[in-house]
Amino acid sequence: MRKLALLVVDLVNDFTQPTGKVYYPSTGAMMPAVVRLINQVKEREILTIYIQQIVELAENERRGKTFISLRESCVEGTGGELLDPRLPIDENDPIVVKRKASGFFKTNLEELLIGNGIEAVAIIGTKTNVCVRATAVDASMREFRTYLISDCVSTNTDELNKFHIEDIGKYTAKILTSDELIAMIDSETI
C-alpha cells in the first residue's frame, strides 16, 4: 500500500477558467502539468483527493454583504465552485468540500488520510499563498510528511508564487517538481 496521497487544492472553475471570478493566466497555464501529474500518480495507484472550496450562500447571508463582497468566488450554485472539467476525476476519488482556506479545517481530510494509511502528502493547486499554504501548514502540523509540487501550484503573479514556494520550503514542506515527485515514487523513496 502506498503511503502517499496527492492533494489537489481548489482547482475549481472560478480559479481555472478564463471566465472565473479570480482567474489568473498562470493558473490556466499550469493546468496541463496538473492533469499530467494526476494521471501519472493514478497510474501508480496513489490516492488522489480533490479539495473543493464552496462558499455557502446561507453563510454569506448570515454574515451579510461584507463577507461576500470581499470574496465573490466559489459561491455555491454559481458554477464557479465546480471542479474543473479537465481534471481526471474518477467516481471513487474522494472529494473533500471545505469552507475555509485549509483543506483540514472542519473537514474529514485528516480522518481520510489516516484511514488510508497515508503518512505523506504532495500538494498541488491554487492559490499558493492562501489555500495551498494553509493546507500545507496544517498537513505539516498534523505530522504528515509534506511536499509542495512547484510546477503545479499558482497564484496571482509569478513573483508572488515564487516567494511563497520558497517560504513554504523554509518552514513547512519539501519543494519538488512533478518530475522529481514521480521519480521518488518510482524509486520508492517517498
C-alpha positions as MATLAB code, in Angstrom:
seq = 'MRKLALLVVDLVNDFTQPTGKVYYPSTGAMMPAVVRLINQVKEREILTIYIQQIVELAENERRGKTFISLRESCVEGTGGELLDPRLPIDENDPIVVKRKASGFFKTNLEELLIGNGIEAVAIIGTKTNVCVRATAVDASMREFRTYLISDCVSTNTDELNKFHIEDIGKYTAKILTSDELIAMIDSETI';
ca = [
       0.000    0.000    0.000;
       1.310    3.423   -0.953;
       1.663    5.818    1.981;
       1.445    8.966   -0.175;
      -1.629   10.946   -1.210;
      -1.896   13.725   -3.761;
      -3.990   16.664   -2.538;
      -5.492   18.739   -5.357;
      -6.469   22.086   -3.844;
      -9.172   24.391   -5.225;
      -8.906   23.714   -8.936;
     -12.436   24.997   -9.413;
     -13.834   26.971  -12.325;
     -13.563   30.366  -10.614;
      -9.784   29.852  -10.438;
      -9.068   27.787  -13.562;
     -11.363   29.143  -16.271;
     -10.787   32.475  -18.048;
     -14.376   33.443  -17.168;
     -13.779   32.676  -13.469;
     -14.119   35.332  -10.786;
     -10.469   35.025   -9.663;
      -8.767   33.585  -12.739;
      -5.090   34.257  -13.323;
      -3.341   33.219  -16.549;
      -0.665   31.350  -14.571;
      -3.338   29.020  -13.211;
      -4.663   28.294  -16.686;
      -1.120   27.742  -17.932;
      -0.333   25.159  -15.246;
      -3.427   23.017  -15.876;
      -1.802   20.703  -18.471;
       1.008   19.923  -15.989;
      -1.581   19.296  -13.264;
      -3.586   16.883  -15.415;
      -0.390   15.087  -16.481;
       0.750   14.690  -12.863;
      -2.646   13.463  -11.657;
      -2.707   10.856  -14.417;
       0.844    9.777  -13.569;
       0.146    9.330   -9.859;
      -3.078    7.469  -10.552;
      -1.179    5.080  -12.842;
       0.997    4.382   -9.780;
      -2.065    3.799   -7.580;
      -1.525    6.899   -5.456;
      -4.611    8.117   -3.626;
      -5.748   11.390   -5.187;
      -8.003   13.636   -3.115;
      -9.729   16.666   -4.598;
     -10.303   19.556   -2.203;
     -13.107   21.848   -3.311;
     -13.808   25.320   -1.946;
     -17.511   26.081   -1.719;
     -18.772   29.286   -0.126;
     -22.292   28.690    1.173;
     -24.966   31.226    0.325;
     -26.507   30.747    3.764;
     -23.203   31.662    5.420;
     -22.919   34.753    3.259;
     -26.461   35.806    4.089;
     -25.817   35.247    7.799;
     -22.704   37.403    7.696;
     -24.222   40.000    5.403;
     -22.818   41.686    2.337;
     -19.438   42.397    3.950;
     -18.224   38.818    3.620;
     -19.435   38.053    0.116;
     -18.225   41.406   -1.216;
     -14.711   40.518   -0.036;
     -14.746   37.296   -1.987;
     -17.354   36.697   -4.617;
     -15.881   33.399   -5.783;
     -16.578   29.714   -5.297;
     -20.138   30.536   -4.256;
     -22.476   27.557   -4.260;
     -24.810   27.357   -7.212;
     -22.833   29.717   -9.460;
     -20.805   27.051  -11.291;
     -17.614   28.745  -10.182;
     -17.368   26.320   -7.272;
     -17.353   23.237   -9.529;
     -14.152   21.275  -10.046;
     -12.515   21.994  -13.403;
     -13.827   19.562  -16.045;
     -10.270   18.901  -17.289;
      -9.399   17.155  -14.029;
      -9.309   13.360  -14.385;
     -11.734   12.638  -11.554;
     -12.802    9.020  -11.163;
     -16.032    8.082   -9.404;
     -14.098    6.619   -6.458;
     -11.833    9.643   -5.952;
     -12.563   11.355   -2.636;
     -13.744   14.956   -2.825;
     -13.382   16.992    0.357;
     -15.523   20.128    0.485;
     -14.023   22.941    2.515;
     -15.407   26.267    3.628;
     -12.190   27.988    4.727;
      -8.617   28.203    3.427;
      -7.247   24.928    4.794;
      -8.372   21.586    3.457;
      -8.160   20.311    7.042;
     -10.314   22.921    8.812;
     -13.632   21.331    9.863;
     -13.394   18.610    7.170;
     -12.804   14.865    7.197;
      -9.464   15.162    5.373;
      -7.293   14.063    8.305;
      -9.502   11.043    9.011;
      -9.499   10.145    5.314;
      -5.698   10.224    5.199;
      -5.233    8.260    8.425;
      -7.886    5.735    7.398;
      -5.951    5.051    4.199;
      -2.619    4.656    5.997;
      -1.234    7.856    4.484;
       1.976    9.253    6.006;
       2.925   11.821    3.339;
       1.051   14.289    1.153;
       2.031   16.034   -2.065;
       0.090   19.247   -2.599;
      -0.858   20.926   -5.872;
      -3.406   23.606   -6.766;
      -4.181   27.253   -6.218;
      -3.686   29.805   -4.627;
      -0.179   29.130   -3.356;
      -0.271   31.998   -0.852;
      -3.680   31.171    0.622;
      -5.363   27.761    0.406;
      -2.354   25.752   -0.749;
      -0.227   27.266    2.010;
      -2.888   26.796    4.709;
      -3.343   23.159    3.702;
       0.426   22.576    3.663;
       0.866   24.147    7.106;
      -1.968   22.094    8.560;
      -0.637   18.874    6.983;
       2.775   19.546    8.474;
       1.295   20.387   11.895;
      -0.509   17.040   11.796;
       2.867   15.382   11.175;
       2.290   14.264    7.595;
       5.488   14.476    5.543;
       4.555   17.355    3.278;
       5.678   18.037   -0.288;
       4.758   21.056   -2.407;
       4.926   20.460   -6.151;
       6.323   23.710   -7.527;
       5.248   23.404  -11.167;
       1.674   22.550  -10.161;
       0.843   25.492   -7.871;
      -0.064   29.036   -8.839;
      -1.327   32.366   -7.615;
      -1.832   35.962   -8.795;
       1.683   36.592  -10.142;
       4.813   34.557  -10.801;
       6.735   36.690   -8.306;
       4.218   36.095   -5.531;
       4.115   32.391   -6.359;
       7.905   32.091   -6.235;
       8.091   33.934   -2.910;
       5.532   31.658   -1.257;
       7.016   28.458   -2.691;
      10.413   29.441   -1.259;
       8.911   30.445    2.081;
       6.855   27.249    2.377;
      10.053   25.350    1.580;
      11.835   27.003    4.515;
       9.241   26.146    7.141;
       6.594   23.689    6.043;
       7.235   21.378    3.081;
       9.902   19.908    0.879;
       9.691   21.506   -2.562;
       9.714   19.159   -5.563;
       8.861   19.400   -9.238;
       6.314   16.980  -10.646;
       9.119   15.041  -12.353;
      11.005   14.769   -9.052;
       7.874   13.523   -7.317;
       7.325   10.803   -9.929;
      10.999    9.780   -9.721;
      10.718    9.470   -5.933;
       7.544    7.405   -6.228;
       9.155    5.125   -8.818;
      12.298    4.673   -6.715;
      10.151    4.149   -3.602;
      11.978    6.903   -1.719;
       8.794    8.690   -0.756;
];
